[in-house]
Amino acid sequence: MAEELKLLIHVAQKERWDIATKNALNFLKTAKEGETLKVVLIANGDSVTRCTKCDRALFDNLKQLVLDGGKVFLCENSLRNFEIPKSRLPEVFDTVPAAIRALVDYQRDGWIYVRP
């Protein structure tokens, strides 16, 4: 039987994107035979302000994460608070209505929470 490990990374500050993304990519590289690794990043607070103008290195890492099967969600409440329309977001981002609810739901479903 294949083992499934599910990592939930919470990005709550714009300065933490780089480490969060690198942690996610490094986690996916550790898959052992018979393991399925999944990773989700959920961002809220001022971290969403860095998402409309990602620097090239961050954008490339986020794009690679999505290509490797990861998901990246931004909090719609935070986007509204910082007056960022969803139309300004690069294609690597999805959204959730409220990050706090998504964080609770993922943990309830067995995802391991990490906040870098």
FIKOL-306929 format. One record per residue: x, z, y of N, C-alpha, C, O in turn; residue in one letter. Coordinates in Angstrom, 1 decimal. Last residue first. Layout:
REM FIKOL-306929
ATOM   n_c1   n_c3   n_c2  ca_c1  ca_c3  ca_c2   c_c1   c_c3   c_c2   o_c1   o_c3   o_c2 code
ATOM      X      Z      Y      X      Z      Y      X      Z      Y      X      Z      Y    A
...
END
This chain:
REM FIKOL-306929
ATOM   n_c1   n_c3   n_c2  ca_c1  ca_c3  ca_c2   c_c1   c_c3   c_c2   o_c1   o_c3   o_c2 code
ATOM    6.8    7.9   28.4    8.2    7.9   28.8    8.4    8.3   30.3    9.6    8.4   30.7    P
ATOM    4.6    9.3   26.4    4.7    9.0   27.8    6.2    9.1   28.2    6.7   10.2   28.4    R
ATOM    2.8    8.5   23.5    4.2    8.8   24.1    4.0    8.4   25.6    3.4    7.5   26.0    V
ATOM    0.7    9.1   20.7    0.9    9.1   22.2    2.3    9.4   22.6    2.9   10.4   22.2    Y
ATOM   -0.3    7.3   18.0    0.7    8.3   18.4    1.0    8.1   19.9    1.4    7.0   20.3    I
ATOM   -3.6    6.8   16.9   -2.4    6.3   17.6   -1.6    7.4   18.1   -2.1    8.4   18.6    W
ATOM   -6.0    7.6   15.8   -4.8    7.8   15.1   -3.5    7.2   15.7   -2.5    7.2   15.0    G
ATOM   -8.3    7.5   17.3   -8.2    6.5   16.2   -6.8    6.6   15.5   -6.5    5.7   14.7    D
ATOM   -7.8    9.3   19.3   -8.8    9.7   18.3   -8.7    8.8   17.1   -9.0    9.2   16.0    R
ATOM   -6.0    7.7   20.8   -5.5    8.9   20.1   -6.5    9.4   19.0   -6.1    9.8   17.9    Q
ATOM   -7.9    5.8   21.8   -6.7    5.4   20.9   -6.2    6.6   20.1   -6.0    6.4   18.9    Y
ATOM   -9.5    7.5   23.4  -10.1    6.7   22.2   -9.0    6.3   21.3   -9.1    6.4   20.0    D
ATOM   -7.8    8.5   25.3   -8.4    9.4   24.4   -8.9    8.6   23.1   -8.8    9.1   22.0    V
ATOM   -7.0    6.1   26.6   -6.0    7.0   26.0   -6.6    7.9   25.0   -6.1    8.1   23.9    L
ATOM   -9.5    5.2   27.5   -8.8    4.4   26.5   -7.7    5.3   25.8   -7.6    5.1   24.6    A
ATOM  -10.1    7.2   29.4  -11.0    7.1   28.2  -10.3    6.3   27.1  -10.3    6.6   26.0    R
ATOM   -8.0    6.8   31.2   -8.1    8.1   30.5   -9.0    8.0   29.3   -8.7    8.6   28.3    I
ATOM   -8.4    4.2   32.1   -7.3    4.5   31.3   -7.5    5.8   30.5   -7.1    5.9   29.4    A
ATOM  -11.4    2.4   32.2  -10.8    3.7   32.6   -9.7    4.1   31.6   -9.9    4.2   30.4    A
ATOM  -11.7   -0.3   31.4  -12.4    0.3   32.6  -11.8    1.5   33.1  -11.7    1.7   34.3    P
ATOM   -8.7   -2.2   31.0   -9.7   -1.3   30.4  -10.4   -0.6   31.6   -9.8   -0.5   32.7    V
ATOM   -7.2   -5.5   30.7   -7.7   -4.3   31.5   -8.6   -3.5   30.6   -9.2   -3.9   29.6    T
ATOM   -4.1   -7.2   30.1   -5.6   -7.1   29.9   -6.0   -5.8   30.7   -5.1   -5.1   31.2    D
ATOM   -1.4   -9.2   31.0   -2.1   -8.0   31.2   -3.6   -8.2   30.8   -4.2   -9.2   31.2    F
ATOM   -0.1  -11.7   31.0    0.3  -10.7   30.0   -0.6   -9.4   30.0   -0.5   -8.7   29.0    V
ATOM   -0.8  -13.2   33.2   -1.6  -13.4   32.0   -1.2  -12.4   30.9   -1.9  -12.3   29.9    E
ATOM   -0.7  -11.3   36.2   -0.2  -12.2   35.3   -0.9  -12.2   34.0   -1.6  -11.2   33.7    P
ATOM   -3.4  -10.7   38.6   -2.6  -10.2   37.5   -2.0  -11.4   36.6   -2.7  -12.3   36.3    L
ATOM   -5.2  -11.5   40.4   -3.8  -11.5   40.8   -2.8  -11.1   39.7   -1.6  -11.1   39.9    R
ATOM   -7.7  -11.1   39.4   -7.2  -12.4   39.5   -5.8  -12.5   39.9   -5.2  -13.6   39.7    S
ATOM   -8.3   -8.4   39.7   -7.8   -8.8   38.4   -7.2  -10.3   38.5   -6.3  -10.6   37.7    K
ATOM   -7.1   -7.2   42.9   -8.0   -7.9   42.1   -7.4   -8.4   40.8   -6.3   -8.7   40.7    P
ATOM   -6.3   -4.1   44.1   -5.6   -5.2   43.4   -6.7   -5.9   42.5   -7.2   -5.4   41.6    I
ATOM   -6.6   -1.7   45.5   -7.2   -2.9   46.0   -6.5   -4.2   45.4   -6.1   -5.1   46.1    E
ATOM   -6.0    0.7   44.3   -5.0    0.0   45.0   -5.3   -1.4   45.5   -4.5   -2.1   46.0    F
ATOM   -8.5    1.2   43.1   -7.9    2.2   44.1   -6.8    1.6   44.9   -6.6    1.9   46.1    N
ATOM   -8.7   -1.0   41.3   -9.6   -0.9   42.5   -9.0    0.1   43.5   -9.1   -0.2   44.7    R
ATOM   -6.7   -0.2   39.5   -6.6   -1.5   40.2   -7.5   -1.5   41.5   -7.1   -1.9   42.5    L
ATOM   -7.7    2.2   38.6   -6.5    2.2   39.4   -6.3    0.9   40.2   -5.9    0.9   41.3    S
ATOM  -10.0    1.2   37.2  -10.1    2.2   38.3   -8.9    2.2   39.2   -9.0    2.2   40.4    N
ATOM   -8.7   -0.4   35.3   -9.5   -1.1   36.3   -9.8   -0.1   37.5   -9.8   -0.6   38.6    E
ATOM   -5.5   -0.1   34.0   -6.8    0.7   34.3   -7.5    0.0   35.5   -6.9   -0.2   36.6    C
ATOM   -4.2   -2.5   31.8   -4.2   -1.8   33.1   -5.5   -1.2   33.3   -6.6   -1.7   32.9    L
ATOM   -2.5   -3.0   28.7   -3.7   -2.8   29.4   -3.5   -2.0   30.8   -2.7   -1.1   30.8    F
ATOM   -1.0   -4.9   26.4   -0.7   -4.2   27.7   -2.0   -4.2   28.5   -2.6   -5.2   28.8    V
ATOM    0.1   -5.1   23.0   -0.9   -5.3   24.0   -0.6   -4.4   25.2    0.0   -3.3   25.1    K
ATOM    2.2   -6.9   20.7    1.8   -5.8   21.5    0.7   -6.1   22.5    0.4   -7.3   22.7    G
ATOM    3.1   -9.2   19.4    1.8   -8.6   18.9    1.4   -7.3   19.7    0.4   -6.8   19.4    G
ATOM    5.1  -10.5   20.5    5.4   -9.8   19.3    4.2   -9.0   18.7    4.3   -8.3   17.7    D
ATOM    4.0  -11.4   22.8    4.3  -12.4   21.8    4.6  -11.8   20.4    4.3  -12.3   19.4    L
ATOM    4.0   -9.0   24.2    2.7   -9.6   23.8    2.9  -10.6   22.7    2.1  -10.7   21.8    V
ATOM    6.8   -8.7   24.5    6.0   -7.7   23.8    4.7   -8.3   23.3    4.3   -8.0   22.2    L
ATOM    7.4  -10.9   26.0    7.9  -10.8   24.6    7.1   -9.8   23.8    6.8  -10.0   22.7    Q
ATOM    6.2  -10.2   28.4    5.7  -11.4   27.7    6.2  -11.4   26.2    5.4  -11.7   25.3    K
ATOM    7.7   -7.9   29.0    6.2   -7.8   28.8    5.7   -9.0   28.0    4.9   -8.9   27.1    L
ATOM   10.2   -9.1   29.4   10.0   -8.1   28.4    8.5   -7.9   28.0    8.2   -7.8   26.9    N
ATOM    9.6  -10.8   31.6   10.1  -11.4   30.3    9.9  -10.4   29.2    9.5  -10.8   28.1    D
ATOM    8.9   -8.9   33.5    7.9   -9.9   33.1    8.3  -10.5   31.7    7.5  -10.6   30.8    F
ATOM   11.4   -7.6   33.8   10.2   -6.9   33.4    9.2   -7.9   32.8    8.6   -7.6   31.7    L
ATOM   13.0   -9.8   34.8   13.3   -9.1   33.6   12.1   -8.3   33.0   11.9   -8.3   31.8    A
ATOM   11.6  -10.5   37.2   11.7  -11.5   36.1   12.1  -10.7   34.8   11.5  -11.0   33.7    R
ATOM    9.3   -8.1   38.5   10.6   -8.8   38.5   10.7   -9.6   37.2   10.0   -9.3   36.2    D
ATOM    5.9   -8.6   39.2    6.9   -8.1   38.3    8.2   -8.8   38.5    8.2  -10.0   38.8    C
ATOM    3.7   -8.3   41.1    4.9   -8.9   41.4    6.0   -8.4   40.5    7.0   -7.8   41.0    K
ATOM    1.6   -7.0   39.9    1.3   -8.3   40.6    2.6   -9.0   40.9    2.6  -10.3   41.0    T
ATOM    2.5   -4.5   39.0    2.0   -5.6   38.0    1.7   -6.9   38.7    1.6   -7.9   37.9    C
ATOM    3.0   -2.3   40.4    4.2   -3.2   40.1    3.8   -4.4   39.3    4.6   -5.2   38.9    R
ATOM    0.7   -1.0   40.6    1.1   -1.7   41.8    2.3   -2.6   41.5    2.6   -3.5   42.3    T
ATOM    0.2    0.5   38.4   -0.4   -0.8   38.5    0.1   -1.6   39.7   -0.1   -2.9   39.7    V
ATOM    1.4    2.9   38.8    2.1    1.9   37.9    1.5    0.5   38.0    2.2   -0.5   37.9    S
ATOM   -0.1    4.7   40.1    0.6    3.8   40.9    1.4    2.7   40.1    2.0    1.8   40.6    D
ATOM   -2.7    4.8   37.5   -2.0    5.4   38.7   -1.2    4.3   39.4   -1.6    3.2   39.4    G
ATOM   -1.8    3.3   34.3   -2.8    3.7   35.4   -1.9    4.3   36.6   -0.7    4.2   36.6    N
ATOM   -1.6    1.5   31.3   -1.0    1.8   32.6   -2.1    2.2   33.6   -3.2    1.6   33.6    A
ATOM   -0.7    1.4   28.0   -1.9    1.6   28.9   -1.3    2.2   30.2   -0.6    3.2   30.2    I
ATOM    0.5   -0.5   25.4    0.8    0.1   26.6   -0.5    0.2   27.5   -1.2   -0.8   27.6    L
ATOM    0.7   -0.4   21.9   -0.2   -0.6   23.0    0.4    0.1   24.2    0.7    1.3   24.1    V
ATOM    1.7   -1.6   18.8    2.0   -0.9   20.0    1.1   -1.4   21.1    0.8   -2.6   21.3    V
ATOM    2.3   -1.4   15.3    1.4   -1.8   16.4    1.8   -1.0   17.6    2.1    0.2   17.5    K
ATOM    3.7   -2.4   12.2    3.8   -1.6   13.5    3.0   -2.2   14.5    3.0   -3.5   14.7    L
ATOM    3.5   -2.0    8.8    3.0   -2.8   10.0    3.1   -1.9   11.2    2.6   -0.7   11.2    T
ATOM    5.8   -2.1    6.1    5.2   -1.4    7.3    4.6   -2.4    8.2    5.1   -3.5    8.4    E
ATOM    7.1   -3.5    4.1    5.8   -2.8    3.8    5.2   -2.1    4.9    4.1   -1.6    4.8    G
ATOM   10.3   -2.8    5.4    9.5   -3.6    4.4    8.2   -2.8    4.1    8.3   -1.6    3.7    E
ATOM   10.0   -1.5    8.7   10.6   -1.6    7.4    9.8   -2.4    6.5    8.6   -2.7    6.8    K
ATOM   10.5   -2.1   12.2    9.6   -2.2   11.0   10.5   -2.3    9.7   11.4   -3.1    9.6    A
ATOM   11.9   -1.9   14.5   12.2   -1.0   13.5   11.4   -1.1   12.2   11.5   -0.3   11.3    T
ATOM   10.9   -3.5   16.6   12.1   -4.0   15.8   12.5   -3.1   14.6   13.3   -3.5   13.8    K
ATOM    9.0   -2.0   17.8    8.6   -3.1   17.0    9.7   -3.6   16.1    9.5   -4.2   15.0    L
ATOM   10.6   -0.2   19.3    9.8    0.3   18.2    9.4   -0.9   17.3    9.5   -0.7   16.0    F
ATOM   11.7   -2.0   21.2   12.6   -1.3   20.2   11.8   -0.8   19.0   12.2   -0.9   17.9    N
ATOM    9.4   -2.5   22.7   10.1   -3.6   22.0   11.0   -3.0   20.9   11.1   -3.6   19.8    L
ATOM    8.8    0.1   23.6    7.8   -0.7   22.8    8.5   -1.8   22.0    8.2   -1.9   20.8    A
ATOM   11.1    0.7   25.2   10.7    1.5   24.0    9.7    0.8   23.1    9.9    0.8   21.9    N
ATOM   10.9   -1.3   27.1   12.0   -1.3   26.2   11.7   -0.5   24.9   12.0   -0.9   23.8    K
ATOM    8.5   -0.5   28.4    8.6   -1.8   27.7    9.7   -1.9   26.7    9.5   -2.4   25.6    T
ATOM    9.4    2.0   29.4    8.2    1.9   28.5    8.2    0.6   27.7    8.0    0.6   26.5    A
ATOM   11.5    1.4   31.0   11.8    2.2   29.8   10.6    2.1   28.8   10.8    2.0   27.6    I
ATOM   10.1   -0.2   33.0   11.2   -0.7   32.2   11.5    0.1   30.9   11.6   -0.5   29.9    D
ATOM    8.0    1.5   34.0    7.7    0.3   33.3    8.9   -0.2   32.4    8.7   -0.5   31.2    W
ATOM    8.5    3.7   35.6    8.6    3.9   34.1    8.3    2.7   33.3    8.4    2.7   32.1    R
ATOM    7.9    3.4   38.2    9.3    3.5   37.9    9.5    3.5   36.4   10.6    3.4   35.9    E
ATOM    5.1    3.7   38.4    5.7    2.4   38.5    7.2    2.3   38.1    7.7    1.3   37.6    K
ATOM    3.6    5.8   36.0    4.4    5.7   37.2    5.1    4.3   37.2    5.6    3.9   36.2    Q
ATOM    2.4    5.8   33.6    1.6    6.4   34.7    2.4    6.3   36.0    1.8    6.7   37.1    A
ATOM    1.9    4.5   30.6    2.7    4.2   31.8    2.0    4.7   33.0    1.0    4.0   33.5    V
ATOM    1.9    5.5   27.4    1.2    5.7   28.6    2.2    5.5   29.8    3.1    6.2   29.9    H
ATOM    1.7    3.9   24.3    2.6    4.3   25.4    1.8    4.3   26.7    1.2    3.3   27.1    I
ATOM    1.1    4.4   21.0    0.4    4.3   22.3    1.3    4.8   23.4    1.7    6.0   23.4    L
ATOM    1.6    3.0   17.9    2.2    3.7   19.0    1.5    3.3   20.3    1.2    2.2   20.6    L
ATOM    1.1    3.2   14.5    0.5    2.8   15.8    1.0    3.6   16.9    0.8    4.9   17.0    K
ATOM    1.9    2.0   11.4    2.3    3.0   12.4    1.8    2.4   13.7    2.0    1.2   14.0    L
ATOM    0.9    1.7    8.1    0.6    1.2    9.5    1.0    2.3   10.4    0.5    3.4   10.3    E
ATOM    2.1    0.6    5.0    1.9    1.7    5.9    1.8    1.1    7.3    2.4    0.1    7.7    E
ATOM    0.6   -0.9    2.2    1.4   -1.0    3.4    1.1    0.1    4.3   -0.1    0.5    4.5    A
ATOM    0.8    0.0   -1.2    0.0    0.0    0.0    0.9    0.0    1.2    1.8    0.8    1.4    M
END
